[in-house]
Amino acid sequence: MLFVIINLNNSNLGGIKEALRSAEKGMEATKTMASLAGRANYVTQERMQGTPDPGAYAMYCAIAEVCQHLGTDTDI
């Protein structure tokens, strides 16, 4: 997936910015979700409250890094 994004030409930079906005929105939404599976399931809900899902956070960081690599403003 990231290989395809990195090979975008300048005419598609709006798409990568939209992907970053969507990733941030999704990451933020996970802060209030209850964990039902995975490693986060072993931590109490009280402790996880307000913390984004690690996978969602990782994808947001990956897309933000691609934006930076392409010289795209990451302020969204």
C-alpha positions in Angstrom: 0.0 0.0 0.0 2.7 2.5 1.0 4.6 1.8 -2.2 1.6 2.9 -4.3 1.2 6.1 -2.2 4.9 7.0 -2.4 4.8 6.7 -6.2 2.0 9.2 -6.5 2.7 12.2 -8.7 2.1 15.8 -7.6 -1.4 15.8 -9.1 -2.6 13.3 -6.5 -1.3 15.0 -3.4 -4.8 15.9 -2.4 -5.6 12.2 -2.1 -2.8 11.6 0.3 -3.9 14.6 2.4 -7.4 13.1 2.4 -6.0 9.7 3.5 -4.1 11.5 6.3 -7.3 13.3 7.4 -9.2 10.0 7.3 -6.5 8.1 9.3 -6.5 10.8 11.9 -10.3 10.7 12.2 -10.3 6.9 12.5 -7.5 7.0 15.0 -9.3 9.6 17.2 -12.5 7.5 17.0 -10.7 4.5 18.6 -10.0 6.5 21.8 -13.6 5.8 23.0 -13.9 2.2 21.6 -13.8 -0.8 23.9 -11.2 -3.4 23.1 -12.6 -6.8 22.3 -9.5 -8.6 21.0 -5.8 -8.3 20.7 -3.2 -7.2 23.3 -5.2 -4.1 24.3 -7.9 -6.5 25.6 -5.6 -7.4 28.5 -5.6 -3.8 29.8 -8.5 -2.4 31.8 -10.9 -0.2 29.9 -10.3 2.6 32.4 -6.6 2.6 31.6 -7.2 2.5 27.9 -9.8 5.3 27.9 -8.6 8.1 25.7 -5.7 6.1 24.2 -5.9 5.5 20.4 -5.6 1.9 19.1 -2.0 1.2 18.4 -2.6 -0.1 14.9 -4.7 3.0 14.0 -1.9 5.2 15.4 0.7 3.3 13.4 -1.2 3.8 10.2 -1.6 7.5 10.9 2.1 7.8 11.5 3.0 5.9 8.3 0.7 8.1 6.2 2.0 11.2 7.8 5.6 10.1 7.1 4.7 9.6 3.4 3.2 13.1 3.3 6.4 14.5 4.8 8.5 12.5 2.3 6.4 13.9 -0.6 6.8 17.4 0.8 3.1 17.7 1.5 2.0 19.9 4.4 0.8 17.6 7.1 -1.3 20.2 8.9 -4.8 19.0 8.5 
